[in-house]
Amino acid sequence: MAEAAALAGLGWVASPIVTKLLNEGFTYLSDEGCSCLGVNHRLENLETTILPQFQLVIEAAEKSVHKTKMERWLRRLKYALYEAEDTLDLYKYQLLKKKVSELNTHPALKPFKKVAQKVNDRLSILSSQKIKLRKSLNKLEKIAAEAKTFHELLRMQIEDGMATRDLMIGGQQNIPTSILPTQVFGRDEERDKIIDKCLLDQSEAGKNYSVVTITGIGGAGKTTLAQLIYNDQKVVDNFNMKMWVCVSRKLDIFRHTREMVESASNGKCHHFDNLDTLQKKLVDLIQSKKVLLVLDDVWCDKTVNQEEWENLLAPLATVGKKGSKILVTTRTKNSPVALHPQYSLSLRDLDENDIISIFMYHAFLGAKLSDLYLQKELEEIGKQIVQKLHRSPLAAKAVGGQLRKRLESNFWRAALDRNNLHNTQQALLWSYQRLDAPLQRCFLFLSLLPKETEKYRKLRVLDLSLTSTETLPKSIGDLKHLRYLNFSWTKIAELPVELGKLYHLQVIINPYHAATFPRSVKNLINLRHFKDNDEALTRIPDIGRRLTSLQTLPEFHIKKEKGYDIGQLRNLNELRGSLRIENLENIEGKDKAVEANLKNKKHLESLELNWKEDDESDSRRDLDREVLEGLQPHSNLIELTINSYKSPEYPNWLLQQGCIQNLRSLKIEECTALEVLPPLSDLFPYIQSLRISSLPNLRKFSSLPSSLKELEIYDCGSLVFVSKEEVEERVEDISGRKEKIELILPSTLQSLKIWTCDITDRALSQSLERLTSLKSLELGNNETITTLPSEEILHHLVSLTHLQVAFCYSLESLGDLYVLPSLEELTFWDYDYLEGILPPSLRKLHFMVCKSMKSFVAGDLPNLNKLLLIDCTSLASLSLSPLTALTELKIIDCPGILSLPDHLPYSLMSIYISGCPVLEERCRSPNGEDWPKIAHIPNREIYINSVPFDRFTCISEACAALSFLAFIEIISD
């Protein structure tokens, strides 16, 4: 397969890969003072004249009578490319090794080392690699330049130094046409379905046509099915005109428009140099006609040009008659907008009997042998061969046709014994030719690698994940080309020192439990990503002064030890994503904090700043203020979290307008000394999420930005939110010594959570009044709410789908909750629900730790499909019959429920019972009294209460007490 692909696989040489390789290689040599005369001119000649011809030369070679000669040249070019890439890689490896050596040299010794280095440079490995690099690049350039000579051999037209696409080449590809195959097997049902869709007089909005798509893997029979439909008499009678175009590898609007004209006119299209003229010709042909256009073998990927497809189909969309159809065959369901299907059929695998019929037809051409015994013997062997073809019609046709050449039992048996069948590989090669250049390059890479040790040494990617590997060998250090190392989900617990020699390594994916990393890891100066174990890098000293290419560092722990100071972050300016800095109390002051250089980390999106110690002394407060002042982030920051900061003052940069104005999320948590919030509306005009948690001394609440979508307020015990009128009132039983604040919420708010922060009934109604966008509301641990708002307020909450009321012990009424038009999920925590009218839109209802609730009587809830009851210890009776849509019921730790209701909803599909001893016994199979009530439910999980094992002296005694034991798991420390 690899040798057969040698010609087709060079499509990627015309891509930027080669340009980048040559450019980088010659640049290195030029920087090192090598005598590469005219480097810029040579690169320009390669980029503008030679490389653009490669793709055309390769495409031409596939069809040319000179194919063998081309293959030899392309094979030489392929090896030269990889040789140059490997040589350049080793040269860069030596440069990196030199840099690491310099980093490891004590500053006092560096002047002496530089003198010695100059003496040794000419005799060094680096110098040797430089010579090899120059030779390999010159060789590659010389072979590549031979492309210019092939245009005469292939009679390619050259204009202004660039090859045109008009190739006059001998030989043609085997392009499918509309001509019906001699014999078709097993597609009658699919044919009839597609024909029915094609005969419908439906069109897309704004267009005169609609699209029907046939999808399936290569060789599944898509084109054959399209031919059947194209030639069906009902289709012929329904359409005024039919056109067949094989699109294949790449859309070419000029060529395919010309083919549409030729198909419509049943003749050769005159040569037009202007696309507009060509499309006008097509318009004249299809004007006011109902057209069937077949686009066979369409290839679509992420690079598809939507505009080109629109332009190609513009004539059919505008002047064709309503009811025109485009029938597309393709391997992928990703289609351009212009070909979005009104109906799509995915081809099923043919029945095995149909595949056998295809194979036999092409092996015998429908004839019978004169030797009936041989015929029967070959048919039996043929059926066994078909088993190897994975129901591929293409493979059955190809292999059957190959075996037709020799109708001999020995020859057929030899084919049966082969692991690979030649023509099946040809079908795979045809698919391979249509891969994008980078994928072709990856596929071919292993075909170039030498055997055994040399192959191992040239690895770029090593994935040991999910293997039984327990150790990494010291020879890992020999993989000088390695970029990616994955040993997640292995038992590797210690890594060898030699890991530090992988200077090209960019990605390490590491098991979470790995505890021991060698100090040599700091030599991996090309490392960009260290994944899966966030804390692993925090154990390695001096990472920031070495691993300056790091792009991901989820967390960094500051210690009062050498190599773990905040200054390690100074040069990590490629960091992106999120960064959490822990133990900020270990920074000695502002000057040290500035060393983190956060202000220049422009790629960082999320920053979390955490202090740990609970010291609230004046000196600690002053120090925290200085440290936070020195940790100013870049203005691109999107999310900021400040945790356990002990100063009552904000840093200047947080209060400076425009400093971090792109902020979308702000979290201030456990900052116990803060008494006010910063002026949010002025500072953060685009903020969407605000979380305020554990600010016990907060007494002033600034106006909220109009952009805000999520607001979370937790544990701000000095505040009580009141209405505008209540601000002026002096009501001790409402506010006590708390600060009364009016809560004015922006109309954009979508989520509101208020926990352990009191809000009065009137304040709640006033703040919710205009929130038409609110989707989720949580009220928790509130001492002042006695009733939920009235209908006048709640009917405005048209978007509210989730409501949670938790530990609101003063709550006496649900108000007019039933008027909420969109509420889907309602959760109560420790609420004594007796009976009330709930919104009919409810789909999920949860009662959590409602210890005083004694009964649940379902009201009219026609949409409720999930009911959850957890730790409702006083709950004794259930009435569920009105819940006609209920599909899931969970009862957990409700020991007061002694039996299930007599009439469970017929809709129930799942029941889960745990921590209800009496009820569990009644639901036992098959003799439990309540078993008949649940026997019809498809999913039943009934858990018997856990047994206190300390009662027993041995495991066997304990197990004997579990009469229905099905599974046991013993976990030991």
PAMAR-682255 format. One record per residue (C-alpha): residue in three letters; x, y, z. Coordinates in steps of 0.1 Angstrom, whole numbers, plus 5000, padded with zeros to 4 digits. Example, Ala and Ser with C-alpha at 12.3 -4.5 7.8 and 13.67 -1.06 7.14 Angstrom:
BEGIN
Ala512349555078Ser513749895071
END
This chain:
BEGIN
Met500050005000Ala502850245010Glu504750184977Ala501550224957Ala500850554974Ala504250684966Leu503050884936Ala499750994950Gly501151084984Leu503251374972Gly500351604969Trp501351775001Val504751884987Ala502952184971Ser501752285005Pro503352545029Ile505052255047Val507952245021Thr508252625019Lys508452655057Leu511052375058Leu513352525032Asn512852875045Glu513652775081Gly516652565071Phe518352815048Thr517653085075Tyr519452885101Leu522452845079Ser522353215069Asp522253315106Glu525153085114Gly527253245087Cys527152965062Ser528053045026Cys524553005011Leu524853254983Gly521553404971Val519453244998Asn516553484994His516653454956Arg516653074958Leu513753074982Glu511753314960Asn512353094930Leu511152784949Glu508052954963Thr506953134931Thr508052904903Ile508852544914Leu506552464943Pro503352574926Gln504052334897Phe504352034920Gln500651964924Leu500051994887Val502951764879Ile501651504904Glu498151524890Ala499551494855Ala501751204865Glu498751004876Lys497351004841Ser500551014821Val502250744800His505450864818Lys504050764851Thr506950524860Lys509550794854Met507551034875Glu507250784903Arg511050754905Trp511451134907Leu508751174932Arg510050894954Arg513451064954Leu511851394963Lys509851234991Tyr512951085007Ala514851415003Leu512051605020Tyr512051375051Glu515851355052Ala516051735052Glu513351765078Asp515151515101Thr518451685096Leu517052025104Asp515351875134Leu518651735147Tyr520452065140Lys517852245161Tyr518151975188Gln521852065191Leu521052435193Leu518652365221Lys521152145239Lys523652425237Lys521152665251Val520352425280Ser524052385287Glu524452765289Leu521452785313Asn523052525335Thr526352705337His527052905369Pro527153275361Ala530653305374Leu531953045349Lys530153175318Pro533053405305Phe535453115306Lys533052875290Lys532453125261Val536153125253Ala536352745253Gln533152725232Lys534652925204Val537652685203Asn535452385202Asp532752505179Arg534452405146Leu534952055159Ser531552025176Ile528551805167Leu526752125160Ser529252205132Ser528851855118Gln525051885118Lys525352225100Ile527252055072Lys524751775069Leu521952035069Arg523452235041Lys523951915020Ser520451785026Leu518852125018Asn520952164986Lys519951804976Leu516251874982Glu516452204963Lys518152034933Ile515551754931Ala512651994935Ala514052204907Glu513651914883Ala509851984884Lys510452254858Thr511652004833Phe508451794834His506152064820Glu507551994785Leu507251624790Leu503651664800Arg502951944776Met501852174803Gln501352544794Ile503452794813Glu502353154816Asp504353414835Gly506353154853Met503152984867Ala501652654855Thr498052684843Arg495552414848Asp495152324811Leu496951994810Met497051814777Ile497951464790Gly497651114776Gly495350884796Gln492350964817Gln490950874851Asn488150634853Ile485350894859Pro481850754865Thr479250874840Ser475450854838Ile475450534818Leu473650264836Pro475749964847Thr474949634831Gln473749474863Val472749624897Phe472049434929Gly470149504961Arg469349874958Asp465649864948Glu464250004981Glu466750294982Arg466150364945Asp462350394950Lys462750624981Ile465050864963Ile462850874931Asp459750954953Lys461651254967Cys462851364933Leu459351374919Leu458051604946Asp457551964933Gln459352124963Ser461952384962Glu464152564988Ala463052904999Gly464353164975Lys465552894950Asn464052694922Tyr465552374933Ser465852144963Val468651894972Val468551524978Thr471751354991Ile473051004990Thr475750945016Gly477950645023Ile481450515025Gly483650474995Gly482550184973Ala479150154990Gly477350204957Lys476350574958Thr477250634921Thr475550314910Leu472350414928Ala472450764913Gln472850604878Leu469750394885Ile467750704894Tyr469050914866Asn467950654840Asp464650554856Gln461650624832Lys459650804858Val462551044863Val463051084826Asp459351174821Asn459351424851Phe462251644841Asn462751854809Met466551834812Lys469051624830Met472751694837Trp475451474851Val478751614865Cys481451424884Val482851674909Ser485351444926Arg488351584944Lys487951964942Leu485352204931Asp486452394899Ile483652634891Phe484952694855Arg485352334846His482252204862Thr480052484847Arg481452374813Glu480652014820Met477052114829Val476752294796Glu478151994777Ser475751754796Ala472751974790Ser473552014753Asn474851664747Gly477751814729Lys481151974734Cys481152324749His482952594729His485952734747Phe485053034768Asp487753224788Asn485053414807Leu482953254834Asp480153504829Thr479853404793Leu479853034802Gln477153074828Lys474953274803Lys475252984780Leu474052754807Val471152994815Asp470052984779Leu469952604780Ile467952554813Gln465652864811Ser462252774825Lys463052404825Lys462652154853Val466152024857Leu467751724874Leu471351784881Val473451494895Leu476651604913Asp478551284917Asp481351224943Val481151564961Trp483951604987Cys483251855015Asp485451955044Lys486052255066Thr487952425038Val485052425014Asn484452754997Gln480752835003Glu480753124978Glu482052904949Trp479252664954Glu476652944954Asn478253074922Leu478252734905Leu474552674913Ala473353034907Pro471852964872Leu469852674884Ala468652864915Thr467353164895Val466153054860Gly465452684864Lys461752584869Lys460352534903Gly460652164913Ser464152124899Lys466351884918Ile470051834926Leu470951484935Val474351464954Thr476451164961Thr479051214989Arg480851045016Thr480251315042Lys477151465058Asn478851805059Ser477551995030Pro477952355019Val474952585024Ala474052574987Leu473752194989His471952165022Pro469651865016Gln465951865020Tyr466251485022Ser469251265029Leu469650895026Ser472550715042Leu473250395023Arg472950075044Asp475349785040Leu474149545013Asp472949205024Glu475648935022Asn473648764995Asp473749084974Ile477549104978Ile477848744968Ser475748814937Ile477949114927Phe481148904932Met479748614912Tyr478548834884His481948994879Ala483748664884Phe481748474858Leu480148764838Gly476748604843Ala477748284823Lys477947924834Leu481047714831Ser480847394811Asp482447214840Leu479647234865Tyr481747074893Leu484347344889Gln481647604888Lys480247484921Glu483747454937Leu484647814926Glu481347944940Glu482047794974Ile485547944975Gly484048274963Lys481648284992Gln484548255016Ile486448524998Val483448755001Gln483548715039Lys486848905038Leu485449205018His483449355047Arg480349395025Ser482049635001Pro480349634966Leu483549804952Ala485849534966Ala483449254954Lys483449394919Ala487249454918Val488249124933Gly485748924913Gly486949084881Gln490549004891Leu489748634897Arg487848614864Lys491248614847Arg491948264860Leu488948044867Glu491047784885Ser490447644920Asn494147664930Phe494348034920Trp491148114938Arg492247924969Ala495648114969Ala493648444968Leu491548324997Asp494748255018Arg496148605012Asn495848855039Asn495649145014Leu493749154982His495449374956Asn492449554941Thr490849614975Gln493949814983Gln493550004951Ala490050114963Leu491650234996Leu494350414976Trp491650594957Ser490250724990Tyr493850805002Gln494351024972Arg491551254984Leu492951315018Asp494251665027Ala497951725024Pro498751705061Leu496851375065Gln498651225035Arg501951325050Cys501051165084Phe499950845066Leu503150815046Phe505450895075Leu505850535087Ser506550405052Leu509750605052Leu511150505086Pro513850245087Lys513349925107Glu513849855144Thr516050105165Glu516350375139Lys512550385135Tyr512150415173Arg514650705174Lys512750905148Leu509450905166Arg507651235170Val504751095190Leu504750835217Asp501450735233Leu501650475261Ser498250555276Leu496150265287Thr499050025285Ser500449815313Thr503750005312Glu505250055347Thr508550225339Leu509950445312Pro513350315300Lys516450535301Ser516550495263Ile513650755262Gly516451005261Asp517450885226Leu514151015211Lys515651345199His512751415176Leu509951345201Arg507251615204Tyr504451445223Leu504551195252Asn501451045267Phe501650805296Ser498350875312Trp496350575327Thr499650385332Lys501350265364Ile504450485357Ala505250655391Glu508850765385Leu510450915354Pro514150875344Val516651155344Glu517051105307Leu513651255301Gly515451595304Lys517251525271Leu514051555250Tyr514651915241His512051915213Leu509351785236Gln506252005235Val503451805252Ile503551575283Ile500251405293Asn500951265327Pro499051025351Tyr497551205381His499250975406Ala502851035392Ala504651185422Thr508351185412Phe509651395384Pro513451435378Arg514851785383Ser516051745347Val512551825335Lys513552195338Asn515752135307Leu512652085285Ile512852435273Asn510452365243Leu507652225266Arg504352395260His501652185276Phe501851975308Lys498451815312Asp496351595336Asn498351665368Asp498052025377Glu500352005407Ala503151815390Leu504952115377Thr504552295411Arg506952045426Ile509752125401Pro511952425411Asp513052695386Ile510552595359Gly509752955351Arg513353045343Arg513652755319Leu510352645306Thr509552985289Ser507552825261Leu504952695285Gln501452775273Thr499452595300Leu500152625337Pro496852565356Glu498352645390Phe501452775406His502252745443Ile504553005459Lys506952875486Lys509553035507Glu512152815491Lys514652875463Gly513152805429Tyr509452845440Asp509253225442Ile506753435423Gly509553555400Gln509353215383Leu506353355364Arg508353645350Asn509253505315Leu506153275311Asn504553525287Glu503053255264Leu500753135291Arg497153115280Gly493852985293Ser493652995331Leu496253035359Arg495652995396Ile498353135420Glu498252985455Asn499953095487Leu500253465479Glu500953525517Asn504553395509Ile505353705488Glu507353965507Gly506054285491Lys505054475460Asp508454465444Lys508454085446Ala504954065433Val505754275402Glu508354005393Ala505353785382Asn505054015352Leu501353945349Lys500854265331Asn502554125300Lys500753795298Lys498453895270His497153545262Leu495953475298Glu492153465300Ser491453365336Leu493453455367Glu492753335403Leu494653495432Asn494553295465Trp495853365499Lys495653085525Glu496553205560Asp493753355582Asp496053615598Glu494053945599Ser496654165616Asp497354515604Ser500654415590Arg499054135571Arg496454375557Asp499154615545Leu501154335530Asp498254195510Arg497454545497Glu501054585484Val501154235469Leu497854275450Glu499054605437Gly501954435422Leu499854165405Gln498254375379Pro497054155349His496954235312Ser494054435299Asn492954125279Leu491953935310Ile488353795309Glu487953635343Leu489353745377Thr489053575411Ile490353725444Asn490253485473Ser491053545511Tyr492553885505Lys492654055540Ser493054425531Pro489954655532Glu491354845502Tyr491354755465Pro494554805445Asn494755105422Trp494654905390Leu491354755400Leu489855095405Gln491455245374Gln488955285345Gly489955095314Cys492754895331Ile490854555328Gln487754685310Asn487454355290Leu486554165321Arg483553935318Ser483653765351Leu484653885386Lys484653675418Ile485453815452Glu485453545479Glu486353535516Cys487753885516Thr486653945551Ala487954305555Leu486254455524Glu483354685532Val482354815498Leu482354685462Pro484254875435Pro482155095411Leu481354805388Ser479354995362Asp482155245356Leu485054995357Phe483654685339Pro481154785312Tyr481154435297Ile480954225328Gln478453935326Ser479153735358Leu479553855394Arg480053635424Ile480353785459Ser480953525486Ser481853535523Leu482253905527Pro480853945562Asn481654315566Leu480254425532Arg478054725538Lys477854905505Phe476654775472Ser477454965440Ser475154985410Leu475254685388Pro476354695351Ser473654675325Ser475554385308Leu475254155338Lys473753815332Glu474753615363Leu474753745399Glu475653525430Ile475653665465Tyr476653425493Asp477153485530Cys477153865532Gly475753875568Ser475954255573Leu473554325545Val469754305542Phe468254395508Val465154605512Ser462754795489Lys463055165481Glu460455245507Glu462055025534Val465355205531Glu463755495549Glu462055285575Arg463455185609Val462254835615Glu464454645640Asp462854315634Ile463754335597Ser467254465597Gly468554475633Arg472154605630Lys472454515594Glu472954765566Lys469854815545Ile470554825508Glu468154865478Leu468854585453Ile468454715417Leu468954445392Pro469654495354Ser466954365331Thr469654155313Leu470053925343Gln469553555335Ser470653385367Leu470253515403Lys471453335435Ile471153485470Trp472253265499Thr472753365535Cys471953725528Asp468553845538Ile466054005514Thr462554125524Asp459354025506Arg458954375492Ala462554395480Leu462254055463Ser459154165444Gln460754495435Ser463954345422Leu462254075401Glu459654295385Arg461454375352Leu463554055348Thr461953915317Ser465253735308Leu465753565342Lys466053185337Ser467253065371Leu466553185406Glu467953045439Leu466953175474Gly468753005503Asn469153035540Asn467053355542Glu465453465575Thr463253745562Ile461253605532Thr457753505543Thr456053475509Leu456953455472Pro455853735450Ser452353785437Glu450853715403Glu451454085393Ile455254025396Leu455653665386His453753685353His456653905340Leu459153615346Val458453455312Ser461853305309Leu462253145343Thr462752775341His464552685373Leu463652785409Gln465252665441Val464052765476Ala466252635504Phe466252675542Cys463952975542Tyr462452905575Ser460153205576Leu458553125543Glu454853065548Ser453353095513Leu454453025478Gly452453325466Asp451153295431Leu453853055420Tyr451452875397Val451353165372Leu454953115362Pro454553025325Ser457852845318Leu458952695350Glu460352345344Glu462352255376Leu461352335412Thr463452235442Phe462652275479Trp465152235507Asp463752185542Tyr460352345534Asp457152225550Tyr455252185518Leu451552095526Glu449552155495Gly449452425469Ile448952495432Leu452152455413Pro452852565377Pro451452315351Ser454652355331Leu456752175357Arg458851885345Lys461051815376Leu460051845412His462551795441Phe461951785478Met465251775497Val465651735535Cys461951845540Lys461851675574Ser458451825584Met456551735553Lys454151455561Ser452351395528Phe452551475492Val449451505471Ala450151575435Gly448051845419Asp447451895382Leu450951865368Pro450451725333Asn454051765322Leu455851645354Asn458251355344Lys460651345374Leu459851345411Leu462651325437Leu462151285475Ile465351285496Asp465551275534Cys461951365540Thr461851165573Ser458251255583Leu456751185549Ala454250905553Ser451950915523Leu452050975486Ser449351045460Leu450751025425Ser447850925402Pro447351265387Leu450951265373Thr450151105340Ala453551205324Leu455751085353Thr458550865340Glu461050875369Leu460450845407Lys463250845433Ile462550795470Ile465750815492Asp465950805530Cys462250845536Pro461650575562Gly458150695570Ile456850575537Leu455550235544Ser453950145511Leu453550275475Pro450250425464Asp447850175449His447750365416Leu451150445402Pro451150635369Tyr451250405339Ser453850635323Leu456450545350Met459650395334Ser462150415363Ile461850375401Tyr464650405426Ile464150335463Ser466950345490Gly466950405527Cys463350315532Pro463449975551Val459749885552Leu459150005516Glu462149815504Glu460849485519Arg457449545503Cys459049595469Arg461149275470Ser460749035440Pro458648825437Asn456748805470Gly456749165483Glu453349315488Asp454149615466Trp455949405440Pro452949385417Lys452749765417Ile456249805402Ala456749475383His455849635350Ile458349925353Pro461349865330Asn464050015353Arg463849925389Glu466549985415Ile465649885451Tyr468449905476Ile468349725509Asn469649935539Ser473349895545Val474349645573Pro476649775601Phe479549535596Asp481049605630Arg478349365645Phe480049075628Thr483248895636Cys483948775600Ile482948845564Ser481048515560Glu478848595590Ala478048935576Cys477248795541Ala474948535556Ala472748825569Leu472348955533Ser469848705518Phe469548895485Leu473248985481Ala474149025444Phe477349225446Ile479949315474Glu482849555473Ile485449565501Ile487549875503Ser490449895527Asp492850185536
END
